[in-house]
Amino acid sequence: MLLCKKLKPGQPGTRRLLSQYGQRPFCVRYRYDMQAGKRLKTIEIVLEESPWQAPARFSADEIVGVRVSLAEVDLQRRLKQAGGRWNPSRKLWEVRYQTAVALKLTSRLEHLTGPKQVSGNGKSKSSGTRN
């Protein structure tokens, strides 16, 4: 299907819908089905509005992985100065989430799970028990 037009309230093609649905914000879309030879008119209406905040993805002290390419030497240096550690097996830098936010690296983050997670003292944690 092909999406061709997207109209906002008040534009030609929406006036009848305004009288039908009121002043609630809505969006009208025209979709074209080439195989069936039909035009479909869809409407998106806001039914409810309430405050919302995205949940925190990581806690401030959680150790996260940061992907940095080999050519980004300056960024590697900044991570090391901020207390980050290179993890050669995962090929990423491990640093506290709050540090990654301060360095504006949130788009490069990865969760660290399993036995290779680094503890607060920089030593590896083991998820299993020893015999």
Secondary structure as GFF3:
##gff-version 3
##sequence-region A 1 131
A	DSSP	beta_strand	2	7	.	.	.	ID=ss1
A	DSSP	alpha_helix	15	21	.	.	.	ID=ss2
A	DSSP	beta_strand	26	33	.	.	.	ID=ss3
A	DSSP	beta_strand	38	45	.	.	.	ID=ss4
A	DSSP	beta_strand	63	66	.	.	.	ID=ss5
A	DSSP	alpha_helix	73	81	.	.	.	ID=ss6
A	DSSP	beta_strand	85	87	.	.	.	ID=ss7
A	DSSP	beta_strand	92	96	.	.	.	ID=ss8
A	DSSP	alpha_helix	97	102	.	.	.	ID=ss9
A	DSSP	three_ten_helix	106	108	.	.	.	ID=ss10
A	DSSP	beta_strand	109	111	.	.	.	ID=ss11
###
